[in-house]
Amino acid sequence: MELYCCAFNCKGKYVKGGPYIFHSFPKGETRRKEWCILLRRENFTPTNASKICSKHFD
């Protein structure tokens, strides 16, 4: 199974030893909603398989 970043317009793809680290969504509802807002994707509901790549973190 290939792993891609779910952020809007991101082409981040998991490659073993590659440049990106992939993060799971927080389990807490408040923080999870904050992350969804920051993704700028309307009507997006993350699943347990949804990931965000390290490009989106400072």
One Martini backbone bead per residue (centre of mass of N, CA, C, O) as a GRO file, in nm:
protein
   58
    1MET     BB    1   0.095   0.037   0.024
    2GLU     BB    2   0.051   0.361  -0.037
    3LEU     BB    3   0.176   0.680   0.093
    4TYR     BB    4  -0.005   0.983   0.143
    5CYS     BB    5  -0.068   1.301   0.159
    6CYS     BB    6  -0.372   1.489   0.269
    7ALA     BB    7  -0.295   1.751   0.172
    8PHE     BB    8  -0.346   2.010  -0.011
    9ASN     BB    9  -0.158   1.969  -0.295
   10CYS     BB   10   0.011   1.720  -0.210
   11LYS     BB   11   0.303   1.498  -0.308
   12GLY     BB   12   0.351   1.330  -0.069
   13LYS     BB   13   0.562   1.034  -0.039
   14TYR     BB   14   0.637   0.730   0.069
   15VAL     BB   15   0.987   0.657   0.137
   16LYS     BB   16   1.227   0.467   0.212
   17GLY     BB   17   1.450   0.703   0.334
   18GLY     BB   18   1.316   0.957   0.297
   19PRO     BB   19   1.236   1.304   0.357
   20TYR     BB   20   0.972   1.198   0.501
   21ILE     BB   21   0.738   1.230   0.760
   22PHE     BB   22   0.461   1.056   0.899
   23HIS     BB   23   0.148   1.169   1.037
   24SER     BB   24  -0.086   1.125   1.259
   25PHE     BB   25  -0.374   1.181   1.384
   26PRO     BB   26  -0.522   1.289   1.637
   27LYS     BB   27  -0.743   1.167   1.884
   28GLY     BB   28  -0.831   1.434   1.960
   29GLU     BB   29  -1.088   1.631   1.862
   30THR     BB   30  -0.973   1.918   1.872
   31ARG     BB   31  -0.703   1.870   1.721
   32ARG     BB   32  -0.822   1.735   1.470
   33LYS     BB   33  -0.982   1.986   1.375
   34GLU     BB   34  -0.740   2.172   1.341
   35TRP     BB   35  -0.602   2.009   1.121
   36CYS     BB   36  -0.835   2.021   0.914
   37ILE     BB   37  -0.830   2.326   0.875
   38LEU     BB   38  -0.522   2.341   0.780
   39LEU     BB   39  -0.571   2.168   0.509
   40ARG     BB   40  -0.795   2.288   0.316
   41ARG     BB   41  -1.049   2.071   0.332
   42GLU     BB   42  -1.347   2.000   0.238
   43ASN     BB   43  -1.514   1.751   0.395
   44PHE     BB   44  -1.292   1.627   0.586
   45THR     BB   45  -1.232   1.287   0.709
   46PRO     BB   46  -1.036   1.125   0.903
   47THR     BB   47  -0.853   0.842   0.925
   48ASN     BB   48  -0.633   0.604   1.036
   49ALA     BB   49  -0.474   0.640   0.743
   50SER     BB   50  -0.425   0.928   0.777
   51LYS     BB   51  -0.171   1.159   0.653
   52ILE     BB   52   0.111   1.379   0.734
   53CYS     BB   53   0.366   1.554   0.627
   54SER     BB   54   0.658   1.729   0.729
   55LYS     BB   55   0.611   1.990   0.549
   56HIS     BB   56   0.365   2.095   0.768
   57PHE     BB   57   0.606   2.148   0.969
   58ASP     BB   58   0.823   2.342   1.190
   0.00000   0.00000   0.00000
